[in-house]
Amino acid sequence: MRNCREITALVSQGMDKKLSFGERLAIGFHVMMCSHCRNFQSQSQFMRKAARRYTGQLQNRPDKKP
Ligand SMILES: [Zn+2]
């Protein structure tokens, strides 16, 4: 059984790279029982989406076009 520290580290890694099946399974299994890591995971996903939206806006700025 992995502890919260390992799970949050895995969740963070999963934001940057693809996790293995075993790693995703470990996260999924852990967050079923641990609300702390569940919150961390949903916050990370929210931040990731927000960051992506922000980056997309920067790239689509009209004044960047010639
Ligand atoms: Zn946990």
N, CA, C, O and the ligand as a Tripos MOL2 file, in Angstrom:
@<TRIPOS>MOLECULE
protein
  265   263    67     0     0
PROTEIN
NO_CHARGES

@<TRIPOS>ATOM
      1 N           0.8480   -1.2130    0.0000 N.3       1 MET1
      2 CA          0.0000    0.0000    0.0000 C.3       1 MET1
      3 C           0.8710    1.2450    0.0000 C.2       1 MET1
      4 O           1.7730    1.3870    0.8250 O.2       1 MET1
      5 N           0.5950    2.1340   -0.9210 N.am      2 ARG2
      6 CA          1.3740    3.3640   -0.9900 C.3       2 ARG2
      7 C           0.8090    4.3940   -0.0160 C.2       2 ARG2
      8 O          -0.3830    4.3980    0.2910 O.2       2 ARG2
      9 N           1.6920    5.2610    0.4560 N.am      3 ASN3
     10 CA          1.2150    6.2940    1.3720 C.3       3 ASN3
     11 C           0.8560    7.5700    0.6120 C.2       3 ASN3
     12 O           1.0820    7.6770   -0.5940 O.2       3 ASN3
     13 N           0.2960    8.5320    1.3380 N.am      4 CYS4
     14 CA         -0.2170    9.7520    0.7150 C.3       4 CYS4
     15 C           0.8840   10.5090   -0.0280 C.2       4 CYS4
     16 O           0.6480   11.0980   -1.0830 O.2       4 CYS4
     17 N           2.0770   10.4820    0.5360 N.am      5 ARG5
     18 CA          3.1750   11.2060   -0.0890 C.3       5 ARG5
     19 C           3.5040   10.6330   -1.4560 C.2       5 ARG5
     20 O           3.7480   11.3670   -2.4140 O.2       5 ARG5
     21 N           3.5060    9.3250   -1.5260 N.am      6 GLU6
     22 CA          3.7940    8.6730   -2.8080 C.3       6 GLU6
     23 C           2.6770    8.9340   -3.8150 C.2       6 GLU6
     24 O           2.9230    9.1410   -5.0030 O.2       6 GLU6
     25 N           1.4540    8.9190   -3.3140 N.am      7 ILE7
     26 CA          0.3190    9.1190   -4.2150 C.3       7 ILE7
     27 C           0.3000   10.5370   -4.7620 C.2       7 ILE7
     28 O           0.0980   10.7290   -5.9610 O.2       7 ILE7
     29 N           0.5040   11.5280   -3.9130 N.am      8 THR8
     30 CA          0.5070   12.9030   -4.4110 C.3       8 THR8
     31 C           1.6610   13.1150   -5.3880 C.2       8 THR8
     32 O           1.5250   13.8600   -6.3590 O.2       8 THR8
     33 N           2.7980   12.4580   -5.1330 N.am      9 ALA9
     34 CA          3.9300   12.5580   -6.0630 C.3       9 ALA9
     35 C           3.5560   11.9500   -7.4070 C.2       9 ALA9
     36 O           3.8790   12.5080   -8.4560 O.2       9 ALA9
     37 N           2.8810   10.8180   -7.3770 N.am     10 LEU10
     38 CA          2.4460   10.1710   -8.6170 C.3      10 LEU10
     39 C           1.4530   11.0390   -9.3750 C.2      10 LEU10
     40 O           1.5190   11.1560  -10.5990 O.2      10 LEU10
     41 N           0.5230   11.6510   -8.6260 N.am     11 VAL11
     42 CA         -0.4790   12.5160   -9.2560 C.3      11 VAL11
     43 C           0.2230   13.6790   -9.9550 C.2      11 VAL11
     44 O          -0.1390   14.0440  -11.0740 O.2      11 VAL11
     45 N           1.2190   14.2570   -9.2990 N.am     12 SER12
     46 CA          1.9720   15.3640   -9.8960 C.3      12 SER12
     47 C           2.6960   14.9060  -11.1520 C.2      12 SER12
     48 O           2.6930   15.6000  -12.1690 O.2      12 SER12
     49 N           3.3120   13.7380  -11.0750 N.am     13 GLN13
     50 CA          4.0160   13.2000  -12.2410 C.3      13 GLN13
     51 C           3.0460   12.9640  -13.3930 C.2      13 GLN13
     52 O           3.3670   13.1890  -14.5600 O.2      13 GLN13
     53 N           1.8520   12.5050  -13.0300 N.am     14 GLY14
     54 CA          0.8540   12.2100  -14.0550 C.3      14 GLY14
     55 C           0.4120   13.4470  -14.8160 C.2      14 GLY14
     56 O          -0.1620   13.3340  -15.8990 O.2      14 GLY14
     57 N           0.6730   14.6410  -14.2590 N.am     15 MET15
     58 CA          0.3360   15.8690  -14.9610 C.3      15 MET15
     59 C           1.3060   16.0970  -16.1190 C.2      15 MET15
     60 O           0.9560   16.7350  -17.1120 O.2      15 MET15
     61 N           2.5100   15.5810  -15.9880 N.am     16 ASP16
     62 CA          3.5520   15.8440  -16.9950 C.3      16 ASP16
     63 C           3.7810   14.6770  -17.9380 C.2      16 ASP16
     64 O           4.0970   14.8620  -19.1130 O.2      16 ASP16
     65 N           3.6180   13.4680  -17.4060 N.am     17 LYS17
     66 CA          3.8880   12.3080  -18.2520 C.3      17 LYS17
     67 C           2.7990   11.2630  -18.0680 C.2      17 LYS17
     68 O           1.9790   11.3410  -17.1530 O.2      17 LYS17
     69 N           2.8160   10.3000  -18.9490 N.am     18 LYS18
     70 CA          1.8500    9.2230  -18.8720 C.3      18 LYS18
     71 C           2.2830    8.2330  -17.8010 C.2      18 LYS18
     72 O           3.4350    7.8010  -17.7680 O.2      18 LYS18
     73 N           1.3580    7.8830  -16.9360 N.am     19 LEU19
     74 CA          1.6850    6.9260  -15.8820 C.3      19 LEU19
     75 C           1.4150    5.5120  -16.3650 C.2      19 LEU19
     76 O           0.6130    5.2860  -17.2700 O.2      19 LEU19
     77 N           2.0960    4.5770  -15.7480 N.am     20 SER20
     78 CA          1.8550    3.1780  -16.0800 C.3      20 SER20
     79 C           0.4980    2.7380  -15.5330 C.2      20 SER20
     80 O          -0.1020    3.4110  -14.6950 O.2      20 SER20
     81 N           0.0440    1.6210  -16.0140 N.am     21 PHE21
     82 CA         -1.2490    1.1120  -15.5490 C.3      21 PHE21
     83 C          -1.2200    0.8880  -14.0370 C.2      21 PHE21
     84 O          -2.1680    1.2280  -13.3290 O.2      21 PHE21
     85 N          -0.1200    0.3130  -13.5560 N.am     22 GLY22
     86 CA          0.0010    0.0260  -12.1290 C.3      22 GLY22
     87 C          -0.0360    1.2950  -11.2900 C.2      22 GLY22
     88 O          -0.6220    1.3200  -10.2070 O.2      22 GLY22
     89 N           0.6020    2.3560  -11.8060 N.am     23 GLU23
     90 CA          0.6240    3.6190  -11.0730 C.3      23 GLU23
     91 C          -0.7640    4.2460  -11.0190 C.2      23 GLU23
     92 O          -1.1960    4.7450   -9.9800 O.2      23 GLU23
     93 N          -1.4520    4.2100  -12.1550 N.am     24 ARG24
     94 CA         -2.8080    4.7720  -12.1840 C.3      24 ARG24
     95 C          -3.7370    3.9670  -11.2890 C.2      24 ARG24
     96 O          -4.6290    4.5120  -10.6390 O.2      24 ARG24
     97 N          -3.5140    2.6790  -11.2690 N.am     25 LEU25
     98 CA         -4.3210    1.8080  -10.4210 C.3      25 LEU25
     99 C          -4.0920    2.1450   -8.9470 C.2      25 LEU25
    100 O          -5.0280    2.2000   -8.1500 O.2      25 LEU25
    101 N          -2.8200    2.3690   -8.6080 N.am     26 ALA26
    102 CA         -2.4790    2.7020   -7.2250 C.3      26 ALA26
    103 C          -3.1470    4.0100   -6.8110 C.2      26 ALA26
    104 O          -3.6550    4.1290   -5.6960 O.2      26 ALA26
    105 N          -3.1430    4.9910   -7.7170 N.am     27 ILE27
    106 CA         -3.7870    6.2740   -7.4190 C.3      27 ILE27
    107 C          -5.2960    6.0700   -7.2460 C.2      27 ILE27
    108 O          -5.8910    6.5190   -6.2660 O.2      27 ILE27
    109 N          -5.8910    5.3900   -8.2100 N.am     28 GLY28
    110 CA         -7.3320    5.1800   -8.1820 C.3      28 GLY28
    111 C          -7.7800    4.4640   -6.9250 C.2      28 GLY28
    112 O          -8.7960    4.8060   -6.3200 O.2      28 GLY28
    113 N          -7.0050    3.4690   -6.5470 N.am     29 PHE29
    114 CA         -7.3460    2.6850   -5.3690 C.3      29 PHE29
    115 C          -7.1980    3.5310   -4.1050 C.2      29 PHE29
    116 O          -8.0200    3.4550   -3.1920 O.2      29 PHE29
    117 N          -6.1580    4.3210   -4.0690 N.am     30 HIS30
    118 CA         -5.8860    5.1390   -2.8850 C.3      30 HIS30
    119 C          -6.9370    6.2410   -2.7100 C.2      30 HIS30
    120 O          -7.4420    6.4490   -1.6060 O.2      30 HIS30
    121 N          -7.2650    6.9440   -3.7970 N.am     31 VAL31
    122 CA         -8.1970    8.0640   -3.6630 C.3      31 VAL31
    123 C          -9.6150    7.5950   -3.3320 C.2      31 VAL31
    124 O         -10.4440    8.3770   -2.8670 O.2      31 VAL31
    125 N          -9.8820    6.3130   -3.5760 N.am     32 MET32
    126 CA        -11.1840    5.7840   -3.1760 C.3      32 MET32
    127 C         -11.3550    5.8610   -1.6610 C.2      32 MET32
    128 O         -12.4610    6.0380   -1.1490 O.2      32 MET32
    129 N         -10.2340    5.7230   -0.9630 N.am     33 MET33
    130 CA        -10.2930    5.6700    0.4950 C.3      33 MET33
    131 C          -9.7820    6.9340    1.1730 C.2      33 MET33
    132 O         -10.0510    7.1670    2.3520 O.2      33 MET33
    133 N          -9.0500    7.7420    0.4290 N.am     34 CYS34
    134 CA         -8.3780    8.8800    1.0440 C.3      34 CYS34
    135 C          -8.8990   10.1850    0.4440 C.2      34 CYS34
    136 O          -8.6190   10.4960   -0.7130 O.2      34 CYS34
    137 N          -9.6520   10.9410    1.2280 N.am     35 SER35
    138 CA        -10.2390   12.1740    0.7130 C.3      35 SER35
    139 C          -9.1720   13.2380    0.4880 C.2      35 SER35
    140 O          -9.3210   14.1020   -0.3760 O.2      35 SER35
    141 N          -8.1000   13.1730    1.2640 N.am     36 HIS36
    142 CA         -7.0260   14.1550    1.1100 C.3      36 HIS36
    143 C          -6.4230   14.0640   -0.2920 C.2      36 HIS36
    144 O          -6.2620   15.0740   -0.9770 O.2      36 HIS36
    145 N          -6.0970   12.8600   -0.7010 N.am     37 CYS37
    146 CA         -5.4950   12.6660   -2.0150 C.3      37 CYS37
    147 C          -6.5170   12.8710   -3.1250 C.2      37 CYS37
    148 O          -6.1710   13.2910   -4.2290 O.2      37 CYS37
    149 N          -7.7630   12.5750   -2.8270 N.am     38 ARG38
    150 CA         -8.8260   12.8200   -3.8050 C.3      38 ARG38
    151 C          -8.9140   14.3190   -4.0970 C.2      38 ARG38
    152 O          -9.0090   14.7300   -5.2530 O.2      38 ARG38
    153 N          -8.8820   15.1210   -3.0460 N.am     39 ASN39
    154 CA         -8.9050   16.5760   -3.2150 C.3      39 ASN39
    155 C          -7.6800   17.0520   -3.9790 C.2      39 ASN39
    156 O          -7.7720   17.9010   -4.8660 O.2      39 ASN39
    157 N          -6.5350   16.4920   -3.6210 N.am     40 PHE40
    158 CA         -5.3010   16.8950   -4.2840 C.3      40 PHE40
    159 C          -5.3830   16.5920   -5.7760 C.2      40 PHE40
    160 O          -4.9740   17.3960   -6.6130 O.2      40 PHE40
    161 N          -5.9130   15.4290   -6.0850 N.am     41 GLN41
    162 CA         -6.0150   15.0200   -7.4820 C.3      41 GLN41
    163 C          -6.9620   15.9340   -8.2580 C.2      41 GLN41
    164 O          -6.6380   16.3630   -9.3650 O.2      41 GLN41
    165 N          -8.1240   16.2330   -7.6880 N.am     42 SER42
    166 CA         -9.0790   17.0680   -8.4180 C.3      42 SER42
    167 C          -8.5530   18.4940   -8.5470 C.2      42 SER42
    168 O          -8.7950   19.1580   -9.5540 O.2      42 SER42
    169 N          -7.8370   18.9610   -7.5350 N.am     43 GLN43
    170 CA         -7.2410   20.3000   -7.6240 C.3      43 GLN43
    171 C          -6.1720   20.3480   -8.7010 C.2      43 GLN43
    172 O          -6.0800   21.3190   -9.4520 O.2      43 GLN43
    173 N          -5.3670   19.3000   -8.7740 N.am     44 SER44
    174 CA         -4.3130   19.2430   -9.7750 C.3      44 SER44
    175 C          -4.9060   19.2480  -11.1720 C.2      44 SER44
    176 O          -4.4030   19.9230  -12.0710 O.2      44 SER44
    177 N          -5.9780   18.4890  -11.3460 N.am     45 GLN45
    178 CA         -6.6150   18.4280  -12.6520 C.3      45 GLN45
    179 C          -7.2200   19.7750  -13.0110 C.2      45 GLN45
    180 O          -7.1730   20.1940  -14.1670 O.2      45 GLN45
    181 N          -7.7910   20.4550  -12.0160 N.am     46 PHE46
    182 CA         -8.3730   21.7680  -12.2520 C.3      46 PHE46
    183 C          -7.2840   22.7690  -12.6490 C.2      46 PHE46
    184 O          -7.4550   23.5420  -13.5910 O.2      46 PHE46
    185 N          -6.1680   22.7450  -11.9200 N.am     47 MET47
    186 CA         -5.0620   23.6520  -12.1940 C.3      47 MET47
    187 C          -4.4990   23.4120  -13.5920 C.2      47 MET47
    188 O          -4.1340   24.3430  -14.3100 O.2      47 MET47
    189 N          -4.4420   22.1420  -13.9490 N.am     48 ARG48
    190 CA         -3.8910   21.7890  -15.2460 C.3      48 ARG48
    191 C          -4.7720   22.3360  -16.3580 C.2      48 ARG48
    192 O          -4.2790   22.8970  -17.3370 O.2      48 ARG48
    193 N          -6.0800   22.1680  -16.1970 N.am     49 LYS49
    194 CA         -7.0180   22.6790  -17.1920 C.3      49 LYS49
    195 C          -6.9350   24.1950  -17.2690 C.2      49 LYS49
    196 O          -6.9140   24.7670  -18.3590 O.2      49 LYS49
    197 N          -6.8870   24.8400  -16.1170 N.am     50 ALA50
    198 CA         -6.8280   26.2950  -16.0730 C.3      50 ALA50
    199 C          -5.5460   26.7840  -16.7350 C.2      50 ALA50
    200 O          -5.5660   27.7630  -17.4800 O.2      50 ALA50
    201 N          -4.4470   26.1160  -16.4700 N.am     51 ALA51
    202 CA         -3.1640   26.5110  -17.0380 C.3      51 ALA51
    203 C          -3.1890   26.3400  -18.5510 C.2      51 ALA51
    204 O          -2.6680   27.1740  -19.2910 O.2      51 ALA51
    205 N          -3.7970   25.2580  -18.9950 N.am     52 ARG52
    206 CA         -3.8550   25.0030  -20.4260 C.3      52 ARG52
    207 C          -4.7140   26.0690  -21.1150 C.2      52 ARG52
    208 O          -4.3760   26.5470  -22.1980 O.2      52 ARG52
    209 N          -5.8240   26.4320  -20.4730 N.am     53 ARG53
    210 CA         -6.7110   27.4330  -21.0410 C.3      53 ARG53
    211 C          -5.9620   28.7710  -21.1360 C.2      53 ARG53
    212 O          -6.0730   29.4910  -22.1290 O.2      53 ARG53
    213 N          -5.2110   29.0800  -20.0970 N.am     54 TYR54
    214 CA         -4.4650   30.3350  -20.0530 C.3      54 TYR54
    215 C          -3.4170   30.3570  -21.1680 C.2      54 TYR54
    216 O          -3.2690   31.3580  -21.8680 O.2      54 TYR54
    217 N          -2.6990   29.2550  -21.3250 N.am     55 THR55
    218 CA         -1.6800   29.1640  -22.3730 C.3      55 THR55
    219 C          -2.3290   29.2780  -23.7450 C.2      55 THR55
    220 O          -1.8050   29.9470  -24.6350 O.2      55 THR55
    221 N          -3.4790   28.6160  -23.9110 N.am     56 GLY56
    222 CA         -4.1850   28.6890  -25.1830 C.3      56 GLY56
    223 C          -4.5810   30.1090  -25.5160 C.2      56 GLY56
    224 O          -4.5060   30.5260  -26.6720 O.2      56 GLY56
    225 N          -5.0060   30.8600  -24.5030 N.am     57 GLN57
    226 CA         -5.3910   32.2510  -24.7250 C.3      57 GLN57
    227 C          -4.2040   33.0790  -25.1850 C.2      57 GLN57
    228 O          -4.3270   33.9420  -26.0550 O.2      57 GLN57
    229 N          -3.0540   32.8020  -24.5890 N.am     58 LEU58
    230 CA         -1.8630   33.5500  -24.9590 C.3      58 LEU58
    231 C          -1.4980   33.2880  -26.4170 C.2      58 LEU58
    232 O          -1.1120   34.1900  -27.1610 O.2      58 LEU58
    233 N          -1.6360   32.0010  -26.7970 N.am     59 GLN59
    234 CA         -1.2650   31.6400  -28.1600 C.3      59 GLN59
    235 C          -2.2430   32.1850  -29.1850 C.2      59 GLN59
    236 O          -1.8840   32.4060  -30.3410 O.2      59 GLN59
    237 N          -3.4900   32.4020  -28.7540 N.am     60 ASN60
    238 CA         -4.5050   32.8580  -29.6920 C.3      60 ASN60
    239 C          -4.6940   34.3750  -29.6650 C.2      60 ASN60
    240 O          -5.6620   34.8970  -30.2190 O.2      60 ASN60
    241 N          -3.7930   35.0530  -29.0390 N.am     61 ARG61
    242 CA         -3.9350   36.5010  -28.9640 C.3      61 ARG61
    243 C          -3.8650   37.1100  -30.3560 C.2      61 ARG61
    244 O          -2.9360   36.8470  -31.1200 O.2      61 ARG61
    245 N          -4.8550   37.9190  -30.6710 N.am     62 PRO62
    246 CA         -4.9350   38.4830  -32.0230 C.3      62 PRO62
    247 C          -3.7210   39.3460  -32.3700 C.2      62 PRO62
    248 O          -3.3060   39.4010  -33.5280 O.2      62 PRO62
    249 N          -3.1550   40.0180  -31.3690 N.am     63 ASP63
    250 CA         -2.0490   40.9250  -31.6850 C.3      63 ASP63
    251 C          -0.7380   40.1780  -31.9830 C.2      63 ASP63
    252 O           0.2810   40.7840  -32.3130 O.2      63 ASP63
    253 N          -0.8010   38.8340  -31.8540 N.am     64 LYS64
    254 CA          0.3950   38.0550  -32.1890 C.3      64 LYS64
    255 C           0.4760   37.7980  -33.6930 C.2      64 LYS64
    256 O           1.5390   37.4870  -34.2300 O.2      64 LYS64
    257 N          -0.6600   37.9340  -34.3520 N.am     65 LYS65
    258 CA         -0.6830   37.6880  -35.7860 C.3      65 LYS65
    259 C          -0.0580   38.8810  -36.5270 C.2      65 LYS65
    260 O          -0.1310   40.0130  -36.0500 O.2      65 LYS65
    261 N           0.5340   38.6350  -37.6490 N.am     66 PRO66
    262 CA          1.1900   39.7210  -38.4200 C.3      66 PRO66
    263 C           0.1790   40.6910  -39.0430 C.2      66 PRO66
    264 O           0.5720   41.6460  -39.7130 O.2      66 PRO66
    265 ZN         -3.8540    9.7310    0.6700 Zn       67 ZN67
@<TRIPOS>BOND
     1     1     2 1
     2     2     3 1
     3     3     4 2
     4     3     5 am
     5     5     6 1
     6     6     7 1
     7     7     8 2
     8     7     9 am
     9     9    10 1
    10    10    11 1
    11    11    12 2
    12    11    13 am
    13    13    14 1
    14    14    15 1
    15    15    16 2
    16    15    17 am
    17    17    18 1
    18    18    19 1
    19    19    20 2
    20    19    21 am
    21    21    22 1
    22    22    23 1
    23    23    24 2
    24    23    25 am
    25    25    26 1
    26    26    27 1
    27    27    28 2
    28    27    29 am
    29    29    30 1
    30    30    31 1
    31    31    32 2
    32    31    33 am
    33    33    34 1
    34    34    35 1
    35    35    36 2
    36    35    37 am
    37    37    38 1
    38    38    39 1
    39    39    40 2
    40    39    41 am
    41    41    42 1
    42    42    43 1
    43    43    44 2
    44    43    45 am
    45    45    46 1
    46    46    47 1
    47    47    48 2
    48    47    49 am
    49    49    50 1
    50    50    51 1
    51    51    52 2
    52    51    53 am
    53    53    54 1
    54    54    55 1
    55    55    56 2
    56    55    57 am
    57    57    58 1
    58    58    59 1
    59    59    60 2
    60    59    61 am
    61    61    62 1
    62    62    63 1
    63    63    64 2
    64    63    65 am
    65    65    66 1
    66    66    67 1
    67    67    68 2
    68    67    69 am
    69    69    70 1
    70    70    71 1
    71    71    72 2
    72    71    73 am
    73    73    74 1
    74    74    75 1
    75    75    76 2
    76    75    77 am
    77    77    78 1
    78    78    79 1
    79    79    80 2
    80    79    81 am
    81    81    82 1
    82    82    83 1
    83    83    84 2
    84    83    85 am
    85    85    86 1
    86    86    87 1
    87    87    88 2
    88    87    89 am
    89    89    90 1
    90    90    91 1
    91    91    92 2
    92    91    93 am
    93    93    94 1
    94    94    95 1
    95    95    96 2
    96    95    97 am
    97    97    98 1
    98    98    99 1
    99    99   100 2
   100    99   101 am
   101   101   102 1
   102   102   103 1
   103   103   104 2
   104   103   105 am
   105   105   106 1
   106   106   107 1
   107   107   108 2
   108   107   109 am
   109   109   110 1
   110   110   111 1
   111   111   112 2
   112   111   113 am
   113   113   114 1
   114   114   115 1
   115   115   116 2
   116   115   117 am
   117   117   118 1
   118   118   119 1
   119   119   120 2
   120   119   121 am
   121   121   122 1
   122   122   123 1
   123   123   124 2
   124   123   125 am
   125   125   126 1
   126   126   127 1
   127   127   128 2
   128   127   129 am
   129   129   130 1
   130   130   131 1
   131   131   132 2
   132   131   133 am
   133   133   134 1
   134   134   135 1
   135   135   136 2
   136   135   137 am
   137   137   138 1
   138   138   139 1
   139   139   140 2
   140   139   141 am
   141   141   142 1
   142   142   143 1
   143   143   144 2
   144   143   145 am
   145   145   146 1
   146   146   147 1
   147   147   148 2
   148   147   149 am
   149   149   150 1
   150   150   151 1
   151   151   152 2
   152   151   153 am
   153   153   154 1
   154   154   155 1
   155   155   156 2
   156   155   157 am
   157   157   158 1
   158   158   159 1
   159   159   160 2
   160   159   161 am
   161   161   162 1
   162   162   163 1
   163   163   164 2
   164   163   165 am
   165   165   166 1
   166   166   167 1
   167   167   168 2
   168   167   169 am
   169   169   170 1
   170   170   171 1
   171   171   172 2
   172   171   173 am
   173   173   174 1
   174   174   175 1
   175   175   176 2
   176   175   177 am
   177   177   178 1
   178   178   179 1
   179   179   180 2
   180   179   181 am
   181   181   182 1
   182   182   183 1
   183   183   184 2
   184   183   185 am
   185   185   186 1
   186   186   187 1
   187   187   188 2
   188   187   189 am
   189   189   190 1
   190   190   191 1
   191   191   192 2
   192   191   193 am
   193   193   194 1
   194   194   195 1
   195   195   196 2
   196   195   197 am
   197   197   198 1
   198   198   199 1
   199   199   200 2
   200   199   201 am
   201   201   202 1
   202   202   203 1
   203   203   204 2
   204   203   205 am
   205   205   206 1
   206   206   207 1
   207   207   208 2
   208   207   209 am
   209   209   210 1
   210   210   211 1
   211   211   212 2
   212   211   213 am
   213   213   214 1
   214   214   215 1
   215   215   216 2
   216   215   217 am
   217   217   218 1
   218   218   219 1
   219   219   220 2
   220   219   221 am
   221   221   222 1
   222   222   223 1
   223   223   224 2
   224   223   225 am
   225   225   226 1
   226   226   227 1
   227   227   228 2
   228   227   229 am
   229   229   230 1
   230   230   231 1
   231   231   232 2
   232   231   233 am
   233   233   234 1
   234   234   235 1
   235   235   236 2
   236   235   237 am
   237   237   238 1
   238   238   239 1
   239   239   240 2
   240   239   241 am
   241   241   242 1
   242   242   243 1
   243   243   244 2
   244   243   245 am
   245   245   246 1
   246   246   247 1
   247   247   248 2
   248   247   249 am
   249   249   250 1
   250   250   251 1
   251   251   252 2
   252   251   253 am
   253   253   254 1
   254   254   255 1
   255   255   256 2
   256   255   257 am
   257   257   258 1
   258   258   259 1
   259   259   260 2
   260   259   261 am
   261   261   262 1
   262   262   263 1
   263   263   264 2
@<TRIPOS>SUBSTRUCTURE
     1 MET1         2 RESIDUE 1 A MET
     2 ARG2         6 RESIDUE 1 A ARG
     3 ASN3        10 RESIDUE 1 A ASN
     4 CYS4        14 RESIDUE 1 A CYS
     5 ARG5        18 RESIDUE 1 A ARG
     6 GLU6        22 RESIDUE 1 A GLU
     7 ILE7        26 RESIDUE 1 A ILE
     8 THR8        30 RESIDUE 1 A THR
     9 ALA9        34 RESIDUE 1 A ALA
    10 LEU10       38 RESIDUE 1 A LEU
    11 VAL11       42 RESIDUE 1 A VAL
    12 SER12       46 RESIDUE 1 A SER
    13 GLN13       50 RESIDUE 1 A GLN
    14 GLY14       54 RESIDUE 1 A GLY
    15 MET15       58 RESIDUE 1 A MET
    16 ASP16       62 RESIDUE 1 A ASP
    17 LYS17       66 RESIDUE 1 A LYS
    18 LYS18       70 RESIDUE 1 A LYS
    19 LEU19       74 RESIDUE 1 A LEU
    20 SER20       78 RESIDUE 1 A SER
    21 PHE21       82 RESIDUE 1 A PHE
    22 GLY22       86 RESIDUE 1 A GLY
    23 GLU23       90 RESIDUE 1 A GLU
    24 ARG24       94 RESIDUE 1 A ARG
    25 LEU25       98 RESIDUE 1 A LEU
    26 ALA26      102 RESIDUE 1 A ALA
    27 ILE27      106 RESIDUE 1 A ILE
    28 GLY28      110 RESIDUE 1 A GLY
    29 PHE29      114 RESIDUE 1 A PHE
    30 HIS30      118 RESIDUE 1 A HIS
    31 VAL31      122 RESIDUE 1 A VAL
    32 MET32      126 RESIDUE 1 A MET
    33 MET33      130 RESIDUE 1 A MET
    34 CYS34      134 RESIDUE 1 A CYS
    35 SER35      138 RESIDUE 1 A SER
    36 HIS36      142 RESIDUE 1 A HIS
    37 CYS37      146 RESIDUE 1 A CYS
    38 ARG38      150 RESIDUE 1 A ARG
    39 ASN39      154 RESIDUE 1 A ASN
    40 PHE40      158 RESIDUE 1 A PHE
    41 GLN41      162 RESIDUE 1 A GLN
    42 SER42      166 RESIDUE 1 A SER
    43 GLN43      170 RESIDUE 1 A GLN
    44 SER44      174 RESIDUE 1 A SER
    45 GLN45      178 RESIDUE 1 A GLN
    46 PHE46      182 RESIDUE 1 A PHE
    47 MET47      186 RESIDUE 1 A MET
    48 ARG48      190 RESIDUE 1 A ARG
    49 LYS49      194 RESIDUE 1 A LYS
    50 ALA50      198 RESIDUE 1 A ALA
    51 ALA51      202 RESIDUE 1 A ALA
    52 ARG52      206 RESIDUE 1 A ARG
    53 ARG53      210 RESIDUE 1 A ARG
    54 TYR54      214 RESIDUE 1 A TYR
    55 THR55      218 RESIDUE 1 A THR
    56 GLY56      222 RESIDUE 1 A GLY
    57 GLN57      226 RESIDUE 1 A GLN
    58 LEU58      230 RESIDUE 1 A LEU
    59 GLN59      234 RESIDUE 1 A GLN
    60 ASN60      238 RESIDUE 1 A ASN
    61 ARG61      242 RESIDUE 1 A ARG
    62 PRO62      246 RESIDUE 1 A PRO
    63 ASP63      250 RESIDUE 1 A ASP
    64 LYS64      254 RESIDUE 1 A LYS
    65 LYS65      258 RESIDUE 1 A LYS
    66 PRO66      262 RESIDUE 1 A PRO
    67 ZN67       265 GROUP 0 **** ****
